Amino acid sequence: MKISVIITTLLLLCASVAHSETIAIIGTGSVAKALGPEFAGLGHTIVYGSREPRSEKAKSLVAATGNDSSAALPADAVVDAGIVVVAVPGLLVEEIVRGLGDLSGKIVIDPTNPLVGDWETELSLGVATSNAQIIQEAAPEAFVVKAFSTLNWRQMVEPEGPISILMAGDDESAKIRVAELVSGMGLEPIDLGPVKNAHWVEGMTILWLNNRIMPRPDFEFHLRIVE
């Protein structure tokens, strides 16, 4: 192996260790099942927040995740976490986030969409602003980043070609940290500005889902960055 390759590999390993931290994932559904093992594979310790942390479902997810992962009640799961992923039903985010306690100083990743309508005909957004803005208002001292909301959970794990992960948030350092997670998964992060722009990100999800529902072309988002 060439010396340059060895040095690059060591630098990447050191960077990974330096950034390793505890990530709380609230929920045990499809998005949690996709992101938890992926983040664990990047060297992070995952704590799943579940209403039934001793259930077979939670135990199975912990076993599949590995890397000293665990499950706890949601408010307990976030205590030692630097990053919190709110992988819950989209219309319940405010209630659930307020129940997590103090999130000051934590990065909160919002992969949710507030969907209303008929999955057989047409969906629309169920809030006037966005879920990311609702979370930011509920946890004003947290650093909310909208991300992972415009793709199917299966594509998070096995992307078929390049896929863009659209991010919106007010804190630049938080977005950089989330972008590192995105890149580590083999996906392409794109910063779309402040958290208020999460409204448009969630709107893009509506376009994507409604195309899937109706007899129109299916697609994934891949935005080409122009240098």
VOKEMI-695899 format. One record per residue (C-alpha): x, y, z; residue in three letters. Coordinates in pm, whole numbers, plus 50000, padded with zeros to 5 digits. Example, Ala and Ser with C-alpha at 12.3 -4.5 7.8 and 13.67 -1.06 7.14 Angstrom:
BEGIN
+-------+-------+-------+------+
:     X :     Y :     Z : type :
+-------+-------+-------+------+
: 51230 : 49550 : 50780 :  Ala :
: 51367 : 49894 : 50714 :  Ser :
+-------+-------+-------+------+
***
This chain:
BEGIN
+-------+-------+-------+------+
:     X :     Y :     Z : type :
+-------+-------+-------+------+
: 50000 : 50000 : 50000 :  Met :
: 50135 : 50346 : 49914 :  Lys :
: 50247 : 50570 : 50204 :  Ile :
: 50007 : 50845 : 50092 :  Ser :
: 49711 : 50604 : 50108 :  Val :
: 49814 : 50488 : 50456 :  Ile :
: 49844 : 50847 : 50578 :  Ile :
: 49505 : 50939 : 50433 :  Thr :
: 49344 : 50636 : 50596 :  Thr :
: 49496 : 50721 : 50934 :  Leu :
: 49378 : 51081 : 50910 :  Leu :
: 49026 : 50966 : 50830 :  Leu :
: 49030 : 50725 : 51125 :  Leu :
: 49155 : 50998 : 51358 :  Cys :
: 48885 : 51236 : 51236 :  Ala :
: 48624 : 50969 : 51293 :  Ser :
: 48741 : 50905 : 51649 :  Val :
: 48759 : 51278 : 51724 :  Ala :
: 48401 : 51326 : 51615 :  His :
: 48259 : 51008 : 51770 :  Ser :
: 47974 : 51090 : 52005 :  Glu :
: 47645 : 50972 : 52142 :  Thr :
: 47349 : 51014 : 51907 :  Ile :
: 46995 : 50977 : 52041 :  Ala :
: 46740 : 50862 : 51786 :  Ile :
: 46387 : 50918 : 51906 :  Ile :
: 46168 : 50648 : 51756 :  Gly :
: 46216 : 50290 : 51639 :  Thr :
: 46043 : 50303 : 51301 :  Gly :
: 46179 : 50282 : 50947 :  Ser :
: 46389 : 50600 : 50959 :  Val :
: 46541 : 50503 : 51293 :  Ala :
: 46618 : 50156 : 51158 :  Lys :
: 46793 : 50315 : 50860 :  Ala :
: 46990 : 50592 : 51031 :  Leu :
: 47085 : 50417 : 51355 :  Gly :
: 47300 : 50139 : 51207 :  Pro :
: 47447 : 50383 : 50952 :  Glu :
: 47557 : 50626 : 51223 :  Phe :
: 47686 : 50340 : 51438 :  Ala :
: 47891 : 50225 : 51140 :  Gly :
: 48057 : 50568 : 51142 :  Leu :
: 48174 : 50506 : 51497 :  Gly :
: 47897 : 50672 : 51697 :  His :
: 47713 : 50529 : 51998 :  Thr :
: 47337 : 50514 : 51939 :  Ile :
: 47068 : 50541 : 52206 :  Val :
: 46716 : 50480 : 52080 :  Tyr :
: 46437 : 50667 : 52254 :  Gly :
: 46135 : 50441 : 52287 :  Ser :
: 45820 : 50437 : 52498 :  Arg :
: 45893 : 50066 : 52547 :  Glu :
: 46274 : 50035 : 52557 :  Pro :
: 46255 : 49676 : 52682 :  Arg :
: 46023 : 49560 : 52404 :  Ser :
: 46133 : 49296 : 52156 :  Glu :
: 46120 : 49559 : 51881 :  Lys :
: 46363 : 49785 : 52065 :  Ala :
: 46590 : 49495 : 52161 :  Lys :
: 46599 : 49374 : 51802 :  Ser :
: 46695 : 49719 : 51676 :  Leu :
: 46969 : 49754 : 51936 :  Val :
: 47108 : 49413 : 51841 :  Ala :
: 47106 : 49504 : 51472 :  Ala :
: 47281 : 49835 : 51541 :  Thr :
: 47566 : 49707 : 51757 :  Gly :
: 47855 : 49932 : 51867 :  Asn :
: 47733 : 49952 : 52229 :  Asp :
: 47394 : 50089 : 52126 :  Ser :
: 47105 : 50085 : 52372 :  Ser :
: 46743 : 50188 : 52423 :  Ala :
: 46587 : 50410 : 52688 :  Ala :
: 46283 : 50621 : 52748 :  Leu :
: 46293 : 50924 : 52514 :  Pro :
: 46374 : 51185 : 52781 :  Ala :
: 46652 : 50962 : 52917 :  Asp :
: 46794 : 50888 : 52572 :  Ala :
: 46882 : 51252 : 52502 :  Val :
: 47062 : 51330 : 52830 :  Val :
: 47416 : 51244 : 52719 :  Asp :
: 47361 : 51290 : 52345 :  Ala :
: 47523 : 51567 : 52143 :  Gly :
: 47295 : 51495 : 51849 :  Ile :
: 46925 : 51408 : 51865 :  Val :
: 46734 : 51270 : 51566 :  Val :
: 46358 : 51319 : 51588 :  Val :
: 46245 : 51017 : 51383 :  Ala :
: 45878 : 51032 : 51480 :  Val :
: 45541 : 51081 : 51305 :  Pro :
: 45543 : 51423 : 51144 :  Gly :
: 45232 : 51565 : 51309 :  Leu :
: 45354 : 51476 : 51659 :  Leu :
: 45690 : 51652 : 51661 :  Val :
: 45603 : 51943 : 51888 :  Glu :
: 45448 : 51725 : 52157 :  Glu :
: 45734 : 51477 : 52146 :  Ile :
: 46013 : 51737 : 52142 :  Val :
: 45864 : 51923 : 52439 :  Arg :
: 45857 : 51593 : 52626 :  Gly :
: 46231 : 51540 : 52577 :  Leu :
: 46331 : 51804 : 52831 :  Gly :
: 46619 : 52047 : 52793 :  Asp :
: 46783 : 52022 : 52450 :  Leu :
: 47001 : 52332 : 52492 :  Ser :
: 47327 : 52310 : 52297 :  Gly :
: 47232 : 51988 : 52120 :  Lys :
: 47204 : 51942 : 51744 :  Ile :
: 46853 : 51828 : 51660 :  Val :
: 46811 : 51662 : 51320 :  Ile :
: 46459 : 51677 : 51179 :  Asp :
: 46385 : 51413 : 50910 :  Pro :
: 46007 : 51447 : 50946 :  Thr :
: 45730 : 51577 : 50722 :  Asn :
: 45389 : 51701 : 50847 :  Pro :
: 45180 : 51512 : 50594 :  Leu :
: 44803 : 51531 : 50562 :  Val :
: 44572 : 51404 : 50290 :  Gly :
: 44505 : 51080 : 50113 :  Asp :
: 44791 : 50843 : 50031 :  Trp :
: 44579 : 50716 : 49743 :  Glu :
: 44523 : 51053 : 49574 :  Thr :
: 44722 : 51353 : 49704 :  Glu :
: 44920 : 51472 : 50006 :  Leu :
: 44985 : 51823 : 50136 :  Ser :
: 45162 : 51994 : 50426 :  Leu :
: 44972 : 52002 : 50754 :  Gly :
: 45145 : 52306 : 50907 :  Val :
: 45182 : 52669 : 50798 :  Ala :
: 45558 : 52689 : 50860 :  Thr :
: 45756 : 52363 : 50882 :  Ser :
: 45830 : 52092 : 51134 :  Asn :
: 46187 : 52218 : 51167 :  Ala :
: 46062 : 52563 : 51265 :  Gln :
: 45815 : 52410 : 51509 :  Ile :
: 46098 : 52213 : 51670 :  Ile :
: 46319 : 52523 : 51685 :  Gln :
: 46042 : 52714 : 51862 :  Glu :
: 45986 : 52427 : 52105 :  Ala :
: 46362 : 52401 : 52176 :  Ala :
: 46497 : 52753 : 52117 :  Pro :
: 46845 : 52680 : 52256 :  Glu :
: 46895 : 52374 : 52036 :  Ala :
: 47052 : 52379 : 51689 :  Phe :
: 46786 : 52240 : 51456 :  Val :
: 46886 : 52107 : 51115 :  Val :
: 46634 : 51983 : 50862 :  Lys :
: 46782 : 51679 : 50684 :  Ala :
: 46698 : 51330 : 50552 :  Phe :
: 46338 : 51430 : 50475 :  Ser :
: 46331 : 51412 : 50096 :  Thr :
: 46413 : 51047 : 50034 :  Leu :
: 46287 : 50701 : 50110 :  Asn :
: 46446 : 50531 : 50410 :  Trp :
: 46569 : 50251 : 50183 :  Arg :
: 46769 : 50501 : 49980 :  Gln :
: 46942 : 50618 : 50299 :  Met :
: 47093 : 50271 : 50330 :  Val :
: 47141 : 50170 : 49967 :  Glu :
: 47125 : 50477 : 49741 :  Pro :
: 47078 : 50402 : 49375 :  Glu :
: 47309 : 50663 : 49231 :  Gly :
: 47391 : 51007 : 49375 :  Pro :
: 47129 : 51153 : 49611 :  Ile :
: 47125 : 51501 : 49763 :  Ser :
: 47036 : 51554 : 50127 :  Ile :
: 46884 : 51899 : 50157 :  Leu :
: 46964 : 52078 : 50483 :  Met :
: 46822 : 52392 : 50644 :  Ala :
: 46919 : 52540 : 50980 :  Gly :
: 47031 : 52861 : 51145 :  Asp :
: 47358 : 52736 : 51295 :  Asp :
: 47642 : 52689 : 51047 :  Glu :
: 47851 : 52464 : 51272 :  Ser :
: 47555 : 52232 : 51327 :  Ala :
: 47499 : 52203 : 50953 :  Lys :
: 47865 : 52122 : 50900 :  Ile :
: 47840 : 51844 : 51159 :  Arg :
: 47527 : 51701 : 50997 :  Val :
: 47693 : 51727 : 50656 :  Ala :
: 47975 : 51507 : 50788 :  Glu :
: 47721 : 51240 : 50881 :  Leu :
: 47556 : 51269 : 50541 :  Val :
: 47887 : 51240 : 50355 :  Ser :
: 47988 : 50946 : 50573 :  Gly :
: 47680 : 50762 : 50448 :  Met :
: 47780 : 50818 : 50086 :  Gly :
: 47511 : 51084 : 50029 :  Leu :
: 47559 : 51445 : 49917 :  Glu :
: 47475 : 51728 : 50161 :  Pro :
: 47348 : 52061 : 50025 :  Ile :
: 47305 : 52364 : 50253 :  Asp :
: 46983 : 52551 : 50168 :  Leu :
: 47020 : 52824 : 50428 :  Gly :
: 46827 : 52911 : 50747 :  Pro :
: 46567 : 52700 : 50920 :  Val :
: 46283 : 52903 : 50766 :  Lys :
: 46372 : 52743 : 50433 :  Asn :
: 46272 : 52404 : 50573 :  Ala :
: 45921 : 52498 : 50459 :  His :
: 46036 : 52469 : 50100 :  Trp :
: 46229 : 52149 : 50168 :  Val :
: 45913 : 51990 : 50304 :  Glu :
: 45730 : 52120 : 49996 :  Gly :
: 45980 : 51936 : 49777 :  Met :
: 45889 : 51620 : 49965 :  Thr :
: 45523 : 51676 : 49874 :  Ile :
: 45617 : 51698 : 49505 :  Leu :
: 45823 : 51380 : 49533 :  Trp :
: 45556 : 51181 : 49717 :  Leu :
: 45267 : 51296 : 49499 :  Asn :
: 45457 : 51191 : 49190 :  Asn :
: 45487 : 50846 : 49347 :  Arg :
: 45116 : 50837 : 49424 :  Ile :
: 45002 : 50955 : 49082 :  Met :
: 45096 : 50790 : 48750 :  Pro :
: 45391 : 51026 : 48700 :  Arg :
: 45767 : 50957 : 48685 :  Pro :
: 45926 : 50846 : 49011 :  Asp :
: 46250 : 51026 : 49100 :  Phe :
: 46508 : 51102 : 49368 :  Glu :
: 46656 : 51447 : 49435 :  Phe :
: 47006 : 51503 : 49300 :  His :
: 47105 : 51868 : 49272 :  Leu :
: 47422 : 51944 : 49078 :  Arg :
: 47645 : 52192 : 49261 :  Ile :
: 47786 : 52455 : 49024 :  Val :
: 48133 : 52572 : 49121 :  Glu :
+-------+-------+-------+------+
***
